[in-house]
Amino acid sequence: MPHLVRATGATGRLEIPIQVTARLSAIAPHHPTASVAVLDVLSNVDPGDWQTYALAEHAPRILAVGLRSEDTTVQQRARQLLDRLGRQGHLALKDQVDALLSGESAPPVSEI
């Protein structure tokens, strides 16, 4: 996880974003602080490219983990990131995160 944090911090760009964000989503429950931090860095890309799609696909689980964190700093960062992504046009993201927080399956991504 520390390598991913350093790698994304350098440019915020990924060669294979769907695989990286899928892995990030999978390990988020074990590393919520770093996962939300990496998602935050990765979300600062031009809209419409593959990295944006990869983020929208896997961000709900990462954000839900962050919002469930016992660390209030992680919760706050996840909330701010969710708000920012919503303002960037990811309108279904909040519903997907809410569904995960309530124990339901997240609805599919449709705003891309």
Residue, then its C-alpha position, 0 to 999 in steps of 0.5 A: m500500500p505505501h508504494l501505491v500511495r507514493a506512485t500516485g502522489a507523483t503524477g496522479r496518473l495510472e497506466i492500468p487504472i481499472q486494475v489498480t482501483a479494483r485492487l484498492s477497493a479490495i484492500a480498502p477495509h484493511h487500509p481505509t486511511a491510505s485507500v481514501a488518500v489514494l482515491d483522493v489523488l487519483s480523482n484529480v484527473d481530467p474527466g472522461d478518460w479511463q481513469t475517471y471510469a475506473l474511479a467511478e466503478h470502484a470509488p463507492r466501496i472505498l468511500a463507504v469504508g472511509l465513511r465507516s472508519e472510526d477515524t474521524t479524519v478519514q470520515q471527513r476526507a471521504r465525505q469531502l471527496l464524495d462531495r467533490l466527485g458529486r460536483q464533478g458530475h458523478l451524481a449516482l455515486k452518493d446513492q451507491v455509497d448509501a446503498l453500501l452503507s445500508g447493506e444493499s448492493a450498490p447500483p451499477v455505474s450509469e453516469i459515465 
